[in-house]
Amino acid sequence: MIVLLIARREINQALKTWSGYIIGASLLLLSGLLYNVLGVGAVPQYSRDVLANAYYFLSGTSLVAGILFAMRLVAEERQTGSLPLLSSSPISDGQLVVGKFLGGFVSVALFVACTLYIPLLVWIRGNVTVGHIVAGHFGLLLIGAAGVSIGLLGSVLFRSQLLAAIVSGVIAVVMLVLWPAKRLIDGPLGDVIGAMALHDRHFRPFMDGTISLANVVYYGSVIAFFLVLSRNVMEAKRWRG
């Protein structure tokens, strides 16, 4: 119950600020430009390939949206001086982190819902299945949620929202480049590095219209890892005063 109250508070606060709307609108514009300029292309393609390209670009904007929506979740509390009040209340650090995450996830879910017009355009003009759209958007929710968990860690670490966004972005980029780095390393170590990559191996099945339990578990594990890390950081900061 406490977690839901924190999440509702974050949602209400996000709806009252212009920054969330500006971030969402900017990323929606960027998504549309990427789709029209790079996704469709001049060479004729099958509808399923056009849709897969659309989800490729949308996965990037959804990840960025997650990070940007999350950068203010705790950093803003520090800036306004309300974090000590929350810390002194009968709310555990774990409850606070999960509540903040859920609030940020709702913002990402709204953004992902707004991107639905792109696959619907492909569906109307071409020949793709509803299942492909459902799988692709489910993948966007997962990678967007991963972005929120990464952004939340940055927000826990730093008082400045800008610093939180930069550090979170660096973490995300490192996890993205693990896939090309895998090609430089042979053997089991290379396989482990590739399995940790945030995109490619784990997101491409969603792009192609396939929901795989292994990939759902991967993104769930990424989210859980960064939430636990955020909770541990908050506990350490509490003990240090």
C-alpha positions in Angstrom: 0.0 0.0 0.0 2.8 2.4 0.9 4.5 1.6 -2.4 1.4 2.5 -4.4 1.0 5.7 -2.5 4.5 6.7 -3.4 3.9 5.7 -7.0 0.7 7.7 -7.2 2.5 10.7 -5.7 5.2 10.5 -8.4 2.6 10.2 -11.2 0.6 13.2 -9.9 3.8 15.2 -9.7 5.0 14.2 -13.1 1.6 15.2 -14.7 1.9 18.6 -13.1 5.4 19.5 -14.5 6.2 20.6 -18.0 9.5 18.7 -18.2 7.9 15.3 -18.6 5.7 16.6 -21.5 8.6 18.2 -23.2 10.7 15.1 -22.9 7.9 12.9 -24.2 7.0 15.2 -27.1 10.7 15.6 -28.1 11.3 11.9 -28.1 8.0 11.2 -30.0 9.2 13.7 -32.7 12.6 12.0 -32.8 10.9 8.6 -33.1 8.8 9.8 -36.0 11.8 11.4 -37.8 13.9 8.2 -37.4 11.1 6.0 -38.7 10.4 8.2 -41.8 14.0 9.0 -42.7 15.8 5.8 -41.8 13.2 3.2 -41.0 11.2 3.2 -44.3 14.0 4.0 -46.7 13.9 4.4 -50.5 14.2 0.6 -51.2 10.9 -1.3 -51.1 10.7 -3.6 -48.0 8.3 -6.1 -46.6 5.9 -4.7 -44.1 7.3 -6.9 -41.3 10.9 -5.5 -42.0 9.6 -1.9 -41.9 7.9 -2.7 -38.6 11.0 -4.4 -37.2 13.0 -1.2 -38.2 10.4 0.9 -36.4 10.8 -1.1 -33.2 14.6 -0.8 -33.5 14.5 3.0 -33.3 11.6 3.0 -30.8 13.6 0.8 -28.5 16.3 3.5 -28.4 13.9 6.4 -27.6 12.0 4.2 -25.0 15.3 3.5 -23.2 16.2 7.2 -23.3 12.7 8.1 -22.1 13.1 5.8 -19.1 16.4 7.4 -18.1 15.1 10.9 -18.5 11.8 10.3 -16.7 13.8 8.7 -13.8 16.5 11.3 -13.4 14.3 13.5 -11.2 12.8 10.7 -9.0 15.2 11.1 -6.0 17.5 13.9 -7.1 14.5 16.3 -7.1 13.6 15.2 -3.6 17.2 16.2 -2.5 17.0 19.5 -4.3 13.7 20.4 -2.6 14.7 19.1 0.8 11.9 16.6 1.0 14.0 13.5 1.0 15.0 13.7 4.7 11.2 13.8 5.5 10.7 10.6 3.5 13.7 9.0 5.0 12.6 9.7 8.5 9.1 8.4 7.9 8.2 4.7 8.5 9.1 3.8 4.9 11.8 1.4 4.1 14.4 2.2 1.4 13.2 -0.7 -0.6 9.6 0.6 -0.5 10.7 4.0 -1.5 12.8 2.7 -4.5 10.0 0.4 -5.7 7.4 3.2 -5.4 9.6 5.6 -7.3 10.3 3.0 -10.0 6.6 2.3 -10.5 5.9 6.1 -10.8 8.6 6.4 -13.5 7.4 3.2 -15.2 3.9 4.7 -15.6 5.5 7.7 -17.4 7.3 5.4 -19.8 4.2 3.3 -20.4 2.3 6.4 -21.4 5.2 7.3 -23.8 5.2 3.8 -25.3 1.4 4.0 -25.7 1.8 7.3 -27.6 4.3 5.6 -30.0 1.6 3.1 -31.1 0.7 5.3 -34.0 3.9 4.2 -35.9 3.2 0.4 -36.0 -0.5 1.2 -36.7 0.6 3.1 -39.8 2.5 0.1 -40.9 -0.5 -2.1 -40.1 -2.9 0.0 -42.1 -0.6 0.5 -45.1 1.0 -3.0 -45.1 0.5 -6.5 -44.0 1.6 -7.2 -40.4 -0.1 -9.1 -37.6 -1.5 -7.7 -34.4 0.7 -10.2 -32.5 3.8 -8.6 -34.0 2.7 -5.2 -32.7 1.8 -6.6 -29.3 5.2 -8.4 -29.0 7.1 -5.3 -30.2 5.4 -2.9 -27.7 5.8 -5.4 -24.9 9.5 -5.3 -25.6 9.4 -1.5 -25.6 7.8 -1.6 -22.1 10.6 -3.9 -20.9 13.5 -1.9 -22.2 11.9 1.3 -21.1 11.5 -0.1 -17.6 15.1 -1.1 -17.7 15.9 2.5 -18.5 13.9 3.7 -15.5 15.8 1.4 -13.2 19.1 2.6 -14.6 18.0 6.2 -14.3 16.8 5.7 -10.8 20.2 4.6 -9.8 21.7 7.8 -11.2 19.1 9.8 -9.4 19.9 8.1 -6.1 23.6 8.7 -6.6 23.6 12.4 -7.5 21.8 15.5 -6.3 21.9 17.0 -9.8 19.4 15.7 -12.3 21.8 16.5 -15.1 24.6 14.4 -13.5 22.1 11.6 -12.9 21.0 11.6 -16.5 24.7 11.6 -17.8 25.9 8.8 -15.5 22.8 6.7 -16.3 23.3 7.3 -20.0 26.9 6.1 -19.7 25.8 3.0 -17.9 23.2 2.3 -20.6 25.7 2.9 -23.4 28.2 0.5 -21.7 25.5 -2.2 -21.6 24.6 -1.6 -25.2 28.2 -1.9 -26.5 28.7 -5.2 -24.7 27.2 -6.9 -27.8 29.8 -5.6 -30.4 32.5 -6.1 -27.7 31.5 -9.8 -27.6 32.8 -10.2 -31.2 36.3 -9.3 -30.0 36.4 -12.0 -27.3 36.3 -15.7 -28.0 35.1 -18.5 -25.9 32.7 -18.6 -22.9 33.7 -15.1 -21.7 32.5 -13.6 -24.9 29.2 -15.5 -24.6 28.8 -14.1 -21.1 29.5 -10.6 -22.2 27.1 -10.9 -25.1 24.4 -12.3 -22.8 24.7 -9.2 -20.6 24.1 -6.7 -23.5 21.0 -4.6 -23.1 19.8 -4.8 -26.7 20.5 -6.9 -29.8 20.3 -10.5 -28.6 17.5 -9.8 -26.1 15.5 -7.2 -28.0 15.6 -8.4 -31.6 13.1 -11.2 -31.0 10.6 -8.6 -29.9 11.4 -6.6 -33.0 10.5 -9.7 -35.1 7.3 -10.3 -33.2 8.4 -13.0 -30.8 8.0 -12.9 -27.0 10.6 -15.2 -25.4 10.5 -16.0 -21.7 14.3 -16.0 -21.6 14.4 -12.4 -22.8 11.6 -11.3 -20.4 13.6 -12.9 -17.5 16.7 -11.0 -18.7 15.0 -7.6 -18.6 13.4 -8.5 -15.3 16.8 -9.3 -13.9 18.3 -6.0 -15.1 15.5 -4.1 -13.5 15.8 -6.1 -10.2 19.6 -5.6 -10.2 19.5 -1.8 -10.5 16.6 -1.5 -8.0 18.5 -3.5 -5.4 21.6 -1.4 -6.2 19.6 1.8 -5.7 18.2 0.5 -2.4 21.7 -0.4 -1.2 23.0 3.1 -2.1 20.2 4.8 -0.3 20.8 2.7 2.8 24.5 3.5 2.7 23.7 7.2 2.3 21.3 7.0 5.3 24.0 5.4 7.5 26.5 8.1 6.5 23.9 10.7 7.5 
